[in-house]
């Protein structure tokens, strides 16, 4: 089933030096833009991370230091990447927990901010796990009936993700499940807003999930000794916690959120 689009959507996948959002870097990015007529444009770039790619990581995606030593650094490619995704919705496999946070982090490292506030995001992995709890290779075989060749290459994984979503739309058309209140509803529809709402975690205040919204829409901590407590409350009683977080190895976007909260508190004279 073809995607029903009101604006372009970009499927993307990253290959990286590791899994630490705060310190690791991108070594390859593939972006597949699907236009309203379902025609596609693919852009794949290898990137010099200016750091060693651990051997165990290279064995997974097949990209070694020698393969990127003469490639441009992220700062050189950032404008074209930003322009490619501008005005588009985003989709990918596990992109909410990893690909988007790391991509945003790379932009912030070079003082280039990208606004994803009004971007609808579809995480194909979440649709898969909720409808047929399993990884990308299994998903591709299950939905598309084929073995995934060249898994862990950004382009192969990105194209596979696009095909999986098309197959999911066909498989789950008119499929009814129960929501958290045991009410029947159809979650998978050929509509980007509906798919985004079903496959994303709207509670996250930052991309890494360190900060989330509570039932009153207040930002609370989602980790550590203050888990479940409002950020404002913690910073009021323990101002040093803000300083610790700003100096610690948290993603820049997480730091951006808590800094904004602290500035607002200062303006409101809560500190």
PyMOL commands that set and color helices and strands:
alter all, ss='L'
color gray80, all
select helices_A, chain A and resi 55-61+65-68+74-85+95-109+124-131+136-144+154-171+192-199+224-226+231-237+240-247+252-268
alter helices_A, ss='H'
color red, helices_A
select strands_A, chain A and resi 9-16+26-34+40-46+89-92+121-123+177-178+184-185+211-213+219-221
alter strands_A, ss='S'
color yellow, strands_A
deselect
rebuild
show_as cartoon
